[in-house]
Amino acid sequence: MTGDGIGVALEVPVGVQLDVVQQVVVRGGLPVEGRPIGARQLDAVVAALGKDLPRIVLAYEPVWAIGTGKTASPAQAQEVHALLRKALGRARAADVRVLYGGSVKAANAKALFAMQDVDGGLVGGASLDADEFLAIARA
């Protein structure tokens, strides 16, 4: 979803999710500042929402994690989440929940959620197993 449609989406009484996706090349060792993390998309949303920005939940998922079962290390997730918060900084970053969504599992949830800038998880396939999902929720 882009800045153009997100304002309209907020008028509907359902949740709105902005998913920021990294390009595959990110895993290749670029410094975090040089990574394409959807900055233009994020800037458009910040500009479109203004004071309504805290109403969204921002989900970050590395594209290399989608459907692979691979997860960023807690340090990698923290690094990108901190960069996202920095990008949101002028717009009350502390008020925006930023979730990690790259193959969150019971085995890694506690470590990921312990990171300062990771507010929780966007759980995919693991949510299909009730016991696994409950363990994630308890993390």
Disulfide bonds with the S-S distance in Angstrom:
none
